[in-house]
Amino acid sequence: MSARNVVIPNKISQIATAIEGFDSFSLENKLSPQIVYAGELALEEILTNVINYAFPAPGDHLIQVAFEIENEELIFRISDDGVPFDPTLAPEPKLDLDLSDRQIGGLGIHLVRSMMDEMSHHRINQQNQLVLRKKLK
């Protein structure tokens, strides 16, 4: 098993730090370009949502991101102390509607669902804990 942790403050500019950590982890573990692309995209979408919506009051917070490989799966574990939110319960966007008739939002979570093989959420000790899994084969 290979693992790495990155902790970033709740600032959009810090998403690049998390992605750099994942890219380094990906190189060390010789992940395919397709897996790296899916991981980077999912990570950027989730962290953007956490930073933009999990902390309604001003203040500094830390977001923990862990990457690991276990049983031929890439696993992301993303934890934050923001407001409770379970993205697995977010409704699927109505992609068949005209653009002008669609509700704003929801496409990022839809994209993560389509890029990853599994997404689960738990609220433990006042923390959102999101787990994303992507099969390596």
C-alpha positions, 0 to 999 in steps of 0.5 A, a space after each residue: 500500500 502506498 499513501 500520502 497526505 496533504 493538508 491545505 487551507 480553505 483557499 482556492 489558490 491552494 487547490 494547486 498544492 493538493 494537485 501537485 501532491 497528487 501528481 507527485 504521488 501519481 509519478 511515484 506509483 506510475 499511474 496511467 495518464 487516464 487515472 491521473 486525469 480523472 483524479 486531478 479533475 475529481 480533486 479540483 471539483 471537490 476541493 472547489 466545492 468544499 472551499 466555496 460552500 463548506 465554510 459560510 462564515 469567514 475564517 481559516 480552516 484546514 482540508 485534509 486530502 489523503 491519496 492511497 493505493 490499496 487492492 488495485 484502487 486509487 482512493 482519495 479521502 477528503 476531510 473538512 470541518 465545514 457545514 454538513 454536506 453529503 454530495 452522494 445525496 445531490 440530485 443528478 442534473 437534468 442534462 436533457 433540458 435546454 441550458 436556459 431551463 437547467 438549475 445552476 450547480 450540480 454538474 461538478 458532482 455529476 462529473 466526479 460521479 462519472 470519473 470515479 467508480 465509487 463515492 461515499 460520505 460520512 459525517 464523523 466528529 463534526 467532519 465531512 469525510 468523502 471517499 472517492 475510489 477509482 479502479 486502476 485496472 
